[in-house]
């Protein structure tokens, strides 16, 4: 099988819809949502000691019958059940899909590219993809069963991440300054 290899760069390149796409340096709302989702997932994972979470982590993903390609999710969770701890210590760029992916929408993201990434992740073994839209203040949950749109008043949960729960509003709210006395 063919494998797409792309040059090292910052921001990283991904292979989407038959072309190399360079990730966009995030703006404030994007970075805030990415950091908060990663922190919540990381706290959940560390409590359970069930795997690892990272931002901008490159995976080499190959859906059945397709080429292997690099994708760099904004946030990824990979369980020790799928890549054991000792292997995770050695492998910087897994040759598998993560268990859970978070993609935060950036200005200029093309819908066709987002849909292709979701398709690739899910067909290669990812259980859930969370699509965060900071402008609309929504989280779209995509899995093999379908699509669920969450709003600020909702909690972000998924059956594949047992015990993980985060208010969607946490992804978008700025902390107000301390009032002077």
C-alpha positions as CSV (number, residue, x, y, z in Angstrom):
1,X,0.0,0.0,0.0
2,X,1.1,3.5,-0.7
3,X,1.9,5.9,2.1
4,X,1.9,9.7,1.8
5,X,4.9,11.4,3.4
6,X,4.9,15.1,3.9
7,X,7.8,17.4,4.9
8,X,8.2,18.5,8.5
9,X,6.9,22.0,9.0
10,X,5.3,24.3,11.6
11,X,2.4,24.3,11.4
12,X,2.3,20.7,10.3
13,X,1.0,19.4,7.0
14,X,-1.9,16.9,6.6
15,X,-3.1,14.9,3.6
16,X,-6.7,15.7,2.9
17,X,-8.8,15.3,-0.2
18,X,-5.7,14.3,-2.3
19,X,-3.6,17.3,-1.4
20,X,-1.2,18.5,1.3
21,X,-2.9,21.0,3.6
22,X,-0.9,23.0,6.1
23,X,-2.6,23.5,9.5
24,X,-3.5,27.0,10.4
25,X,-1.9,28.8,13.4
26,X,-4.9,29.1,15.7
27,X,-6.6,32.4,16.7
28,X,-7.6,33.1,20.3
29,X,-11.0,31.3,20.3
30,X,-9.6,28.3,18.5
31,X,-6.7,28.0,20.9
32,X,-8.9,28.5,23.9
33,X,-11.3,25.7,22.9
34,X,-8.4,23.4,21.9
35,X,-6.6,24.0,25.2
36,X,-9.7,23.5,27.4
37,X,-10.9,20.3,25.6
38,X,-7.3,18.9,25.9
39,X,-7.1,19.8,29.6
40,X,-10.5,18.2,30.3
41,X,-9.6,15.0,28.4
42,X,-6.2,14.9,29.9
43,X,-7.6,15.1,33.5
44,X,-10.1,12.4,32.7
45,X,-7.4,10.2,31.2
46,X,-4.9,10.7,34.0
47,X,-7.5,9.8,36.6
48,X,-8.2,6.6,34.8
49,X,-4.7,5.9,33.6
50,X,-6.3,4.7,30.4
51,X,-4.1,6.3,27.7
52,X,-2.7,9.6,26.7
53,X,-3.9,13.0,25.3
54,X,-2.0,15.4,23.2
55,X,-2.5,18.4,20.9
56,X,-1.3,18.6,17.3
57,X,-0.2,15.0,17.5
58,X,0.6,13.4,14.1
59,X,-1.0,10.1,13.3
60,X,-0.4,8.0,10.1
61,X,-3.9,6.7,9.3
62,X,-5.0,4.1,6.8
63,X,-8.6,3.2,6.3
64,X,-9.1,-0.3,4.8
65,X,-8.1,-0.4,1.1
66,X,-6.8,3.2,1.1
67,X,-3.5,5.0,1.3
68,X,-1.9,5.7,4.6
69,X,-1.8,9.4,5.2
70,X,-0.8,11.9,8.0
71,X,-3.5,13.7,9.9
72,X,-2.8,16.0,12.8
73,X,-5.9,16.4,15.0
74,X,-6.1,19.5,17.2
75,X,-6.6,17.1,20.2
76,X,-6.3,13.3,20.2
77,X,-6.8,10.6,22.8
78,X,-5.2,7.2,22.3
79,X,-5.9,4.4,24.8
80,X,-3.5,2.0,26.2
81,X,-5.9,-0.8,25.2
82,X,-5.1,0.1,21.5
83,X,-1.5,1.1,21.9
84,X,0.0,-0.4,25.1
85,X,1.9,1.9,27.5
86,X,5.4,0.5,26.6
87,X,4.7,0.9,22.9
88,X,3.5,4.4,23.5
89,X,6.8,5.3,25.1
90,X,8.6,4.3,21.9
91,X,6.2,5.6,19.2
92,X,5.9,9.3,18.6
93,X,3.7,9.0,15.5
94,X,1.2,6.1,15.7
95,X,0.3,4.2,12.6
96,X,-3.3,4.0,13.7
97,X,-6.3,6.3,14.3
98,X,-6.8,7.8,17.7
99,X,-9.7,6.6,19.9
100,X,-11.1,10.2,20.1
101,X,-10.4,13.3,18.0
102,X,-11.2,16.9,18.6
103,X,-11.1,19.3,15.6
104,X,-11.7,23.0,16.2
105,X,-13.0,24.8,13.2
106,X,-10.8,27.6,11.9
107,X,-11.8,30.5,9.7
108,X,-11.1,29.3,6.2
109,X,-11.7,25.5,6.9
110,X,-13.5,24.0,3.9
111,X,-16.5,21.9,4.7
112,X,-15.4,19.2,2.2
113,X,-12.0,18.9,4.0
114,X,-13.6,18.6,7.4
115,X,-16.0,15.9,6.2
116,X,-13.1,14.0,4.6
117,X,-11.1,14.1,7.8
118,X,-14.1,12.8,9.8
119,X,-14.7,10.1,7.2
120,X,-11.0,9.0,7.4
121,X,-10.9,9.0,11.2
122,X,-14.1,7.0,11.6
123,X,-13.4,4.5,8.8
124,X,-9.9,3.9,10.3
125,X,-11.1,3.1,13.8
126,X,-11.7,6.4,15.7
127,X,-14.7,6.0,18.0
128,X,-15.8,9.7,18.1
129,X,-14.9,13.0,16.5
130,X,-15.8,16.2,18.3
131,X,-16.1,19.2,15.9
132,X,-15.9,22.4,17.9
133,X,-17.1,25.6,16.3
134,X,-16.0,28.6,18.4
135,X,-18.1,31.1,16.3
136,X,-21.3,29.2,16.6
137,X,-20.4,28.0,20.0
138,X,-21.4,24.4,19.2
139,X,-19.8,20.9,19.4
140,X,-20.9,18.5,16.8
141,X,-20.4,14.9,17.9
142,X,-19.7,12.4,15.0
143,X,-19.6,8.7,15.4
144,X,-20.6,5.5,13.5
145,X,-24.2,6.0,14.7
146,X,-24.6,9.6,13.4
147,X,-24.4,13.2,14.3
148,X,-25.4,15.1,17.5
149,X,-25.1,18.9,17.8
150,X,-24.4,20.2,21.3
151,X,-24.9,23.8,22.4
152,X,-23.4,25.7,25.3
153,X,-26.1,24.5,27.8
154,X,-25.2,20.9,27.0
155,X,-22.6,18.5,28.4
156,X,-20.0,17.0,26.1
157,X,-20.1,13.2,26.7
158,X,-19.7,10.0,24.6
159,X,-20.3,6.4,25.5
160,X,-16.7,5.5,24.3
161,X,-15.3,7.8,26.9
162,X,-17.0,6.4,29.9
163,X,-17.1,8.9,32.7
164,X,-15.9,11.9,30.7
165,X,-18.2,14.9,31.0
166,X,-17.5,18.6,30.3
167,X,-19.9,21.5,30.0
168,X,-19.8,22.7,26.4
169,X,-19.8,26.3,27.7
170,X,-16.3,25.7,29.2
171,X,-14.9,25.7,25.7
172,X,-16.1,29.2,24.8
173,X,-16.3,31.3,28.0
174,X,-13.7,33.8,28.9
175,X,-12.9,34.2,32.6
176,X,-14.1,37.6,33.8
177,X,-11.6,39.9,35.4
178,X,-11.6,40.1,39.2
179,X,-13.7,43.0,40.5
180,X,-11.9,45.7,42.4
181,X,-13.1,46.3,45.9
